[in-house]
Amino acid sequence: MVSGTMMLSGPSLAPQNGRAKKLIILLHGYGANGDDLIELGDCWSSSLPDAEFLAPHAPFSCEMTAFGYQWFSLENWHPQFLLEQIQIAVPRLNKFIDENLEKRGLTDEDLMIVGFSQGAMMALYTALTRPSTCAGVIGYSGALVYGEPTGQERQPSVFLVHGEADEVVPYEAMKEAQERLTSMKVPVRTYTCPAFGHGISQKGIEVGGLFLKERL
């Protein structure tokens, strides 16, 4: 268990139209913080003027750096270990989401969850296990650490974006996630960034923005 737990907080971007009618949660990767992803809100806000963007810092101090945060430990990549670690962090994230939805008078139908790398793993697990179904989830350069039926009456729409030359989370992880989600009857589509590594490309931002606009 990593020391340095904290209540979730982080940067935000207010909706251009004033009052939030949609909420988009941005989950950063391992060793980073919410400031790394809030810039996505700047890219998308003009086409989603009713959306508020929140980019919480993960709840644990990163085990590999003195400055960043982690959603869960990566000292072991065994799927069962990762699943157990994710399940420790998810209740904190759900509390953050629930409080912010309630504060704005919104429901899961108004919610999108977007994650990068480790944040994508969190986004997928959280969206598939919340009691109510959110509008959708985008996973950039991530993986699916989950494989059971969702238990939801309907499943959230999933969009996976991955660099073909990803040197951190293999490109094959997207294909594996797509196959597993399809077997779970979760609507999923994918986008490949040719010759791109571990990150979010400009094209990835563009197609992600189109998905958000479609779902919200």
ZADO-1210 file (C-alpha; in nm, 4 decimals, padded with zeros to 6 digits):
<atoms>
<atom x="00.0000" y="00.0000" z="00.0000" code="MET" pos="1"/>
<atom x="00.1453" y="00.3333" z="-00.1033" code="VAL" pos="2"/>
<atom x="00.1543" y="00.6080" z="00.1572" code="SER" pos="3"/>
<atom x="00.0432" y="00.9637" z="00.0938" code="GLY" pos="4"/>
<atom x="-00.3305" y="00.9198" z="00.0352" code="THR" pos="5"/>
<atom x="-00.5345" y="01.2323" z="-00.0285" code="MET" pos="6"/>
<atom x="-00.8878" y="01.3427" z="-00.1061" code="MET" pos="7"/>
<atom x="-00.9311" y="01.3892" z="-00.4779" code="LEU" pos="8"/>
<atom x="-00.8941" y="01.7415" z="-00.6085" code="SER" pos="9"/>
<atom x="-00.7384" y="01.9026" z="-00.9116" code="GLY" pos="10"/>
<atom x="-00.7738" y="02.1635" z="-01.1849" code="PRO" pos="11"/>
<atom x="-01.1024" y="02.2358" z="-01.3571" code="SER" pos="12"/>
<atom x="-01.2320" y="02.4215" z="-01.6598" code="LEU" pos="13"/>
<atom x="-01.5693" y="02.5929" z="-01.6354" code="ALA" pos="14"/>
<atom x="-01.8253" y="02.5597" z="-01.9156" code="PRO" pos="15"/>
<atom x="-01.8252" y="02.8383" z="-02.1713" code="GLN" pos="16"/>
<atom x="-02.2011" y="02.8787" z="-02.1381" code="ASN" pos="17"/>
<atom x="-02.1815" y="02.9357" z="-01.7631" code="GLY" pos="18"/>
<atom x="-02.3841" y="02.6534" z="-01.6073" code="ARG" pos="19"/>
<atom x="-02.2595" y="02.2951" z="-01.6364" code="ALA" pos="20"/>
<atom x="-02.5041" y="02.0639" z="-01.8088" code="LYS" pos="21"/>
<atom x="-02.2411" y="01.7970" z="-01.8783" code="LYS" pos="22"/>
<atom x="-01.9441" y="01.6749" z="-01.6747" code="LEU" pos="23"/>
<atom x="-01.6244" y="01.5329" z="-01.8244" code="ILE" pos="24"/>
<atom x="-01.3752" y="01.3696" z="-01.5884" code="ILE" pos="25"/>
<atom x="-01.0120" y="01.3545" z="-01.7098" code="LEU" pos="26"/>
<atom x="-00.7868" y="01.0911" z="-01.5494" code="LEU" pos="27"/>
<atom x="-00.4102" y="01.1322" z="-01.5858" code="HIS" pos="28"/>
<atom x="-00.1439" y="00.8652" z="-01.6229" code="GLY" pos="29"/>
<atom x="00.1099" y="00.7163" z="-01.3839" code="TYR" pos="30"/>
<atom x="00.3465" y="00.9651" z="-01.2227" code="GLY" pos="31"/>
<atom x="00.1596" y="01.2693" z="-01.3546" code="ALA" pos="32"/>
<atom x="-00.1179" y="01.4906" z="-01.2187" code="ASN" pos="33"/>
<atom x="-00.4410" y="01.6533" z="-01.3244" code="GLY" pos="34"/>
<atom x="-00.2606" y="01.9481" z="-01.4807" code="ASP" pos="35"/>
<atom x="-00.1353" y="01.7124" z="-01.7525" code="ASP" pos="36"/>
<atom x="-00.4857" y="01.6446" z="-01.8842" code="LEU" pos="37"/>
<atom x="-00.6883" y="01.9574" z="-01.8128" code="ILE" pos="38"/>
<atom x="-00.5503" y="02.0990" z="-02.1397" code="GLU" pos="39"/>
<atom x="-00.7771" y="01.8530" z="-02.3198" code="LEU" pos="40"/>
<atom x="-01.0635" y="02.0630" z="-02.1915" code="GLY" pos="41"/>
<atom x="-00.9166" y="02.3637" z="-02.3714" code="ASP" pos="42"/>
<atom x="-00.9170" y="02.1586" z="-02.6939" code="CYS" pos="43"/>
<atom x="-01.2777" y="02.0428" z="-02.6554" code="TRP" pos="44"/>
<atom x="-01.4601" y="02.3197" z="-02.4707" code="SER" pos="45"/>
<atom x="-01.5541" y="02.5258" z="-02.7773" code="SER" pos="46"/>
<atom x="-01.7475" y="02.2332" z="-02.9273" code="SER" pos="47"/>
<atom x="-01.8916" y="02.1369" z="-02.5870" code="LEU" pos="48"/>
<atom x="-01.9830" y="02.4764" z="-02.4360" code="PRO" pos="49"/>
<atom x="-02.2141" y="02.3241" z="-02.1721" code="ASP" pos="50"/>
<atom x="-01.9461" y="02.0871" z="-02.0382" code="ALA" pos="51"/>
<atom x="-01.7342" y="02.1328" z="-01.7282" code="GLU" pos="52"/>
<atom x="-01.4003" y="01.9532" z="-01.7176" code="PHE" pos="53"/>
<atom x="-01.2472" y="01.8166" z="-01.3958" code="LEU" pos="54"/>
<atom x="-00.8991" y="01.6619" z="-01.3821" code="ALA" pos="55"/>
<atom x="-00.8407" y="01.5209" z="-01.0326" code="PRO" pos="56"/>
<atom x="-00.4971" y="01.4250" z="-00.9070" code="HIS" pos="57"/>
<atom x="-00.4764" y="01.0512" z="-00.8316" code="ALA" pos="58"/>
<atom x="-00.5061" y="00.9675" z="-00.4589" code="PRO" pos="59"/>
<atom x="-00.1599" y="00.8198" z="-00.4029" code="PHE" pos="60"/>
<atom x="00.1891" y="00.9638" z="-00.4190" code="SER" pos="61"/>
<atom x="00.3813" y="00.7989" z="-00.7014" code="CYS" pos="62"/>
<atom x="00.6165" y="00.5238" z="-00.5882" code="GLU" pos="63"/>
<atom x="00.8683" y="00.6122" z="-00.8619" code="MET" pos="64"/>
<atom x="00.8864" y="00.9915" z="-00.8367" code="THR" pos="65"/>
<atom x="00.8661" y="01.2544" z="-00.5656" code="ALA" pos="66"/>
<atom x="00.6390" y="01.4837" z="-00.7645" code="PHE" pos="67"/>
<atom x="00.3604" y="01.2926" z="-00.9379" code="GLY" pos="68"/>
<atom x="00.0701" y="01.0729" z="-00.8367" code="TYR" pos="69"/>
<atom x="-00.0551" y="00.7248" z="-00.9163" code="GLN" pos="70"/>
<atom x="-00.3970" y="00.5655" z="-00.9201" code="TRP" pos="71"/>
<atom x="-00.2426" y="00.2336" z="-00.8232" code="PHE" pos="72"/>
<atom x="00.0918" y="00.0596" z="-00.7889" code="SER" pos="73"/>
<atom x="00.2720" y="-00.0843" z="-01.0907" code="LEU" pos="74"/>
<atom x="00.5265" y="-00.2852" z="-00.8941" code="GLU" pos="75"/>
<atom x="00.3602" y="-00.5954" z="-01.0362" code="ASN" pos="76"/>
<atom x="00.1891" y="-00.6275" z="-01.3758" code="TRP" pos="77"/>
<atom x="00.0022" y="-00.9473" z="-01.2942" code="HIS" pos="78"/>
<atom x="-00.3648" y="-00.8907" z="-01.3900" code="PRO" pos="79"/>
<atom x="-00.4977" y="-00.9989" z="-01.0494" code="GLN" pos="80"/>
<atom x="-00.2619" y="-00.7601" z="-00.8690" code="PHE" pos="81"/>
<atom x="-00.3627" y="-00.4724" z="-01.0982" code="LEU" pos="82"/>
<atom x="-00.7313" y="-00.5519" z="-01.0463" code="LEU" pos="83"/>
<atom x="-00.6935" y="-00.5486" z="-00.6678" code="GLU" pos="84"/>
<atom x="-00.5049" y="-00.2184" z="-00.6835" code="GLN" pos="85"/>
<atom x="-00.7661" y="-00.0586" z="-00.9086" code="ILE" pos="86"/>
<atom x="-01.0404" y="-00.1684" z="-00.6718" code="GLN" pos="87"/>
<atom x="-00.8708" y="00.0267" z="-00.3921" code="ILE" pos="88"/>
<atom x="-00.8719" y="00.3495" z="-00.5920" code="ALA" pos="89"/>
<atom x="-01.2126" y="00.3276" z="-00.7597" code="VAL" pos="90"/>
<atom x="-01.4242" y="00.4060" z="-00.4486" code="PRO" pos="91"/>
<atom x="-01.2325" y="00.7335" z="-00.4072" code="ARG" pos="92"/>
<atom x="-01.2933" y="00.8217" z="-00.7701" code="LEU" pos="93"/>
<atom x="-01.6613" y="00.7291" z="-00.7513" code="ASN" pos="94"/>
<atom x="-01.7038" y="00.9485" z="-00.4428" code="LYS" pos="95"/>
<atom x="-01.5453" y="01.2372" z="-00.6309" code="PHE" pos="96"/>
<atom x="-01.7721" y="01.1789" z="-00.9311" code="ILE" pos="97"/>
<atom x="-02.0902" y="01.1377" z="-00.7252" code="ASP" pos="98"/>
<atom x="-02.0276" y="01.4522" z="-00.5229" code="GLU" pos="99"/>
<atom x="-01.9619" y="01.6601" z="-00.8321" code="ASN" pos="100"/>
<atom x="-02.2641" y="01.5260" z="-01.0200" code="LEU" pos="101"/>
<atom x="-02.4884" y="01.5974" z="-00.7222" code="GLU" pos="102"/>
<atom x="-02.3434" y="01.9443" z="-00.6745" code="LYS" pos="103"/>
<atom x="-02.4394" y="02.0323" z="-01.0328" code="ARG" pos="104"/>
<atom x="-02.7732" y="01.8522" z="-01.0365" code="GLY" pos="105"/>
<atom x="-02.6514" y="01.6075" z="-01.3018" code="LEU" pos="106"/>
<atom x="-02.6755" y="01.2293" z="-01.3483" code="THR" pos="107"/>
<atom x="-02.4563" y="00.9619" z="-01.5040" code="ASP" pos="108"/>
<atom x="-02.6300" y="01.0288" z="-01.8353" code="GLU" pos="109"/>
<atom x="-02.4493" y="01.3638" z="-01.8343" code="ASP" pos="110"/>
<atom x="-02.1110" y="01.2086" z="-01.7482" code="LEU" pos="111"/>
<atom x="-01.8148" y="01.1160" z="-01.9661" code="MET" pos="112"/>
<atom x="-01.4931" y="00.9661" z="-01.8276" code="ILE" pos="113"/>
<atom x="-01.1683" y="01.0099" z="-02.0208" code="VAL" pos="114"/>
<atom x="-00.8381" y="00.8535" z="-01.9198" code="GLY" pos="115"/>
<atom x="-00.4811" y="00.8251" z="-02.0417" code="PHE" pos="116"/>
<atom x="-00.2643" y="00.5150" z="-01.9799" code="SER" pos="117"/>
<atom x="-00.3173" y="00.4174" z="-01.6147" code="GLN" pos="118"/>
<atom x="-00.6005" y="00.6694" z="-01.6092" code="GLY" pos="119"/>
<atom x="-00.7595" y="00.4847" z="-01.9022" code="ALA" pos="120"/>
<atom x="-00.7551" y="00.1625" z="-01.7001" code="MET" pos="121"/>
<atom x="-00.9306" y="00.3494" z="-01.4190" code="MET" pos="122"/>
<atom x="-01.1781" y="00.5092" z="-01.6575" code="ALA" pos="123"/>
<atom x="-01.2798" y="00.1783" z="-01.8136" code="LEU" pos="124"/>
<atom x="-01.3171" y="-00.0063" z="-01.4840" code="TYR" pos="125"/>
<atom x="-01.5093" y="00.2790" z="-01.3232" code="THR" pos="126"/>
<atom x="-01.7489" y="00.3239" z="-01.6151" code="ALA" pos="127"/>
<atom x="-01.8220" y="-00.0494" z="-01.6324" code="LEU" pos="128"/>
<atom x="-01.8876" y="-00.0901" z="-01.2599" code="THR" pos="129"/>
<atom x="-02.0793" y="00.2227" z="-01.1570" code="ARG" pos="130"/>
<atom x="-02.4403" y="00.1466" z="-01.0534" code="PRO" pos="131"/>
<atom x="-02.5681" y="00.3773" z="-01.3276" code="SER" pos="132"/>
<atom x="-02.4450" y="00.3879" z="-01.6854" code="THR" pos="133"/>
<atom x="-02.2517" y="00.6957" z="-01.7912" code="CYS" pos="134"/>
<atom x="-02.2742" y="00.8480" z="-02.1374" code="ALA" pos="135"/>
<atom x="-01.9399" y="00.7020" z="-02.2441" code="GLY" pos="136"/>
<atom x="-01.5718" y="00.6537" z="-02.1814" code="VAL" pos="137"/>
<atom x="-01.2556" y="00.7246" z="-02.3803" code="ILE" pos="138"/>
<atom x="-00.9384" y="00.5284" z="-02.3118" code="GLY" pos="139"/>
<atom x="-00.6144" y="00.6652" z="-02.4555" code="TYR" pos="140"/>
<atom x="-00.3140" y="00.4284" z="-02.4606" code="SER" pos="141"/>
<atom x="-00.4621" y="00.2063" z="-02.1911" code="GLY" pos="142"/>
<atom x="-00.5749" y="-00.1476" z="-02.1210" code="ALA" pos="143"/>
<atom x="-00.8793" y="-00.3254" z="-01.9842" code="LEU" pos="144"/>
<atom x="-00.8225" y="-00.4777" z="-01.6403" code="VAL" pos="145"/>
<atom x="-01.1710" y="-00.6201" z="-01.6189" code="TYR" pos="146"/>
<atom x="-01.3594" y="-00.9025" z="-01.7835" code="GLY" pos="147"/>
<atom x="-01.6860" y="-00.9750" z="-01.6029" code="GLU" pos="148"/>
<atom x="-02.0389" y="-00.8805" z="-01.7087" code="PRO" pos="149"/>
<atom x="-02.1066" y="-00.5205" z="-01.6123" code="THR" pos="150"/>
<atom x="-02.4277" y="-00.5857" z="-01.4235" code="GLY" pos="151"/>
<atom x="-02.5738" y="-00.2711" z="-01.5800" code="GLN" pos="152"/>
<atom x="-02.8978" y="-00.2824" z="-01.7762" code="GLU" pos="153"/>
<atom x="-02.7183" y="-00.1098" z="-02.0598" code="ARG" pos="154"/>
<atom x="-02.3481" y="-00.0560" z="-02.1116" code="GLN" pos="155"/>
<atom x="-02.1567" y="00.2680" z="-02.1652" code="PRO" pos="156"/>
<atom x="-02.0188" y="00.3346" z="-02.5109" code="SER" pos="157"/>
<atom x="-01.6406" y="00.2907" z="-02.5203" code="VAL" pos="158"/>
<atom x="-01.3882" y="00.4534" z="-02.7513" code="PHE" pos="159"/>
<atom x="-01.0297" y="00.3252" z="-02.7447" code="LEU" pos="160"/>
<atom x="-00.7442" y="00.5236" z="-02.9016" code="VAL" pos="161"/>
<atom x="-00.3921" y="00.3810" z="-02.9170" code="HIS" pos="162"/>
<atom x="-00.0615" y="00.4502" z="-03.0829" code="GLY" pos="163"/>
<atom x="00.0575" y="00.1720" z="-03.3097" code="GLU" pos="164"/>
<atom x="00.4156" y="00.2185" z="-03.1836" code="ALA" pos="165"/>
<atom x="00.3326" y="00.2496" z="-02.8134" code="ASP" pos="166"/>
<atom x="00.6440" y="00.1513" z="-02.6190" code="GLU" pos="167"/>
<atom x="00.4795" y="00.1507" z="-02.2725" code="VAL" pos="168"/>
<atom x="00.1372" y="-00.0115" z="-02.3097" code="VAL" pos="169"/>
<atom x="00.1539" y="-00.2399" z="-02.6154" code="PRO" pos="170"/>
<atom x="-00.0794" y="-00.1688" z="-02.9060" code="TYR" pos="171"/>
<atom x="-00.2089" y="-00.5248" z="-02.8664" code="GLU" pos="172"/>
<atom x="-00.3732" y="-00.4146" z="-02.5405" code="ALA" pos="173"/>
<atom x="-00.6299" y="-00.2188" z="-02.7408" code="MET" pos="174"/>
<atom x="-00.7145" y="-00.5205" z="-02.9548" code="LYS" pos="175"/>
<atom x="-00.7476" y="-00.7394" z="-02.6458" code="GLU" pos="176"/>
<atom x="-00.9725" y="-00.4818" z="-02.4785" code="ALA" pos="177"/>
<atom x="-01.1874" y="-00.4550" z="-02.7893" code="GLN" pos="178"/>
<atom x="-01.2359" y="-00.8321" z="-02.8039" code="GLU" pos="179"/>
<atom x="-01.3225" y="-00.8603" z="-02.4358" code="ARG" pos="180"/>
<atom x="-01.5622" y="-00.5660" z="-02.4422" code="LEU" pos="181"/>
<atom x="-01.7334" y="-00.7066" z="-02.7495" code="THR" pos="182"/>
<atom x="-01.7754" y="-01.0417" z="-02.5735" code="SER" pos="183"/>
<atom x="-01.9336" y="-00.8500" z="-02.2826" code="MET" pos="184"/>
<atom x="-02.1721" y="-00.6834" z="-02.5309" code="LYS" pos="185"/>
<atom x="-02.0264" y="-00.3424" z="-02.4529" code="VAL" pos="186"/>
<atom x="-02.0439" y="-00.1097" z="-02.7563" code="PRO" pos="187"/>
<atom x="-01.6842" y="-00.0325" z="-02.8476" code="VAL" pos="188"/>
<atom x="-01.5017" y="00.1354" z="-03.1317" code="ARG" pos="189"/>
<atom x="-01.1302" y="00.1958" z="-03.1788" code="THR" pos="190"/>
<atom x="-00.8908" y="00.4337" z="-03.3490" code="TYR" pos="191"/>
<atom x="-00.5282" y="00.3590" z="-03.4329" code="THR" pos="192"/>
<atom x="-00.2652" y="00.6339" z="-03.4476" code="CYS" pos="193"/>
<atom x="-00.0120" y="00.5009" z="-03.7036" code="PRO" pos="194"/>
<atom x="00.3557" y="00.5112" z="-03.6020" code="ALA" pos="195"/>
<atom x="00.2656" y="00.6970" z="-03.2820" code="PHE" pos="196"/>
<atom x="00.4018" y="00.6130" z="-02.9372" code="GLY" pos="197"/>
<atom x="00.2693" y="00.6423" z="-02.5831" code="HIS" pos="198"/>
<atom x="00.0721" y="00.9631" z="-02.5745" code="GLY" pos="199"/>
<atom x="-00.2271" y="01.1473" z="-02.7167" code="ILE" pos="200"/>
<atom x="-00.1811" y="01.2674" z="-03.0732" code="SER" pos="201"/>
<atom x="-00.3537" y="01.5677" z="-03.2269" code="GLN" pos="202"/>
<atom x="-00.5667" y="01.3340" z="-03.4351" code="LYS" pos="203"/>
<atom x="-00.6499" y="01.1380" z="-03.1215" code="GLY" pos="204"/>
<atom x="-00.7708" y="01.4592" z="-02.9606" code="ILE" pos="205"/>
<atom x="-00.9824" y="01.5389" z="-03.2655" code="GLU" pos="206"/>
<atom x="-01.1550" y="01.2003" z="-03.2863" code="VAL" pos="207"/>
<atom x="-01.2023" y="01.1992" z="-02.9091" code="GLY" pos="208"/>
<atom x="-01.3743" y="01.5356" z="-02.9309" code="GLY" pos="209"/>
<atom x="-01.6105" y="01.4057" z="-03.1987" code="LEU" pos="210"/>
<atom x="-01.6971" y="01.1059" z="-02.9783" code="PHE" pos="211"/>
<atom x="-01.7677" y="01.3321" z="-02.6802" code="LEU" pos="212"/>
<atom x="-01.9920" y="01.5563" z="-02.8862" code="LYS" pos="213"/>
<atom x="-02.1784" y="01.2556" z="-03.0249" code="GLU" pos="214"/>
<atom x="-02.2370" y="01.1014" z="-02.6829" code="ARG" pos="215"/>
<atom x="-02.3267" y="01.4243" z="-02.5033" code="LEU" pos="216"/>
</atoms>
